[in-house]
Amino acid sequence: MKKILILAYDFPPNPSVGAQRPASWLRYLPGEGFLPVFVTRHWDRELHEARDAVRPSISRSTERHTEGGASIVRVPFRPNLRDRLLIRFGPKRWTLLRRALSFFYAVAPFVSSAFDEKYGIYRAAEEEINKDSFDLILATGEPFVLFRYAAALSKKYGIPWLADYRDGWSGNYSMRQSGRVRRWIYDYYYRPVERSLLQSAKGVVTVSPALREELQTLLGREVQLVPNGFSEELHGIEAEARESGAPFALAYAGSLYDHQRVEVFLEGLRDFINEKQLTKGDLRVFFYGLNYNPLQRVRVWDFDPRLRPFLRLSERMPYKRLIARLKNADLLLLFANESIDGSCMKVYDYIALGKPVLVAVNDHGSLEALLRETGNAFLCEDAEGVKRALEQSYEMFRKEGRLKSAAFNADKYSRRNSVRQLAKIIHELCAE
């Protein structure tokens, strides 16, 4: 059995999308011939809004326990000065100071760990190495400071390390749409740091073909593909009961980002509702988890007040409840960008649910290729395309009471298969 030390900041019970990938490693890696030890932070608070994620851990001590064939080390979290200001005064006060501190904390942890509130993960990982021997260190980012810690531990103890990119780092498209200062940080600070750190990695893996190509160009080395996938757990979750005569239900799950073209969808939705003269008893659009980010909530809620009777915006919820509600929807929603190639994690759950998906707008890349394979997608180029897709699906719903879906075997996109791919890569690295 190979023993692996895994650095993963996002981890259950945190319900974030980023925590789902290491959660699948926890579930399946022991069955692939590994003894994984996960080092993460304490996630012992409920996360109702964004600032809940930076509140201090309730537990003040490092805790270690076993689950299945794995061990989990949970490290207390203490917020930095910027986040303490946010917690105490809210998002509308001390904004200039918090912006300045954001710049500082973006740069400083790669200079000195004294300025990194995540440094406890490094210390706990080092304690594990001093107690036992490991064949590999696996760090998943973001946060990408974990790459720095994995590289440092690798150099100090002679253990090879593997970098797992869930998103781009210096090439992150969400950050590149931010202000000039942030773009400068990504171009002239993070990029050379990223190249330098990744030179010492024994291997690099990532989640999508587009990001794989980008990283291979940036790093000048081979990057292997380990897609996300869907959790097989969803097959055993029952849909919530639905009343007879319930309205046509559209649903979006999870976070919304600046680059996603939700306004195109909302414009097409508005035109469709106006043309058909629909009421809230005819159609509902559910944004599950959107209230977690107030700025993105306002973006949807304030787009057009006339849409508000049709919108239902909720807090984050446990995975099982979310899936039960998605199973109750008629049409699932994805928001993409025509200039950004890349599938998002939730698409795999959507595929496994076997429901039609409306995309606004078509990325003309890996997301389109994946959804065309299923035969269950409306790939919309603009608001007019959204309106036509809604007309077509709504008409089918009125006539037949549901939307038809093409038969598709989604098993190859399961997280179990994804972990098998990762396990093969790790076995090869350990054999070298």
Buried (B, 14 or more C-beta within 10 A) or exposed (E): EBBBBBBBBBBBEBBBBBBBBBBBBBBBBBEBEBBBBBBBBBBBBEBEBBBEBBBBBEEEEBEEEEEEBBBBBBBBBBBBBBBBBBBEEEBEEBEEEBBEBBBBBBBBBBEEBEBBBBBBBBEBBBBBBEEEEBBBBBBBBBBBBBBBBBBBBBEEBEBBBBBBBBBBBBBBBEBBBEEEEBEEBBEEBBBEBBEEBBEBBBBBBBBBBBBBBBBBEBBEEEBBBBBBBBBBEBEEBEEEEEEEEEBBBBBBBBBBBBBBBBBBBBBBBBBBBEEBEBEEEBBBBBBBBBBBBBEBBEBBBEBBEEBBBBBBBBEBBEBEEBBBBBBBBBBBBBBBBBEBBBBBBBBBBBBBBBBBBBBBBBBBBBBBEBBEEBEBBBBBBBBEBBBBBBBEBBEBBEEEEEBEBEEBEBEEBBBBBBBBBBBEBBBEBBEE
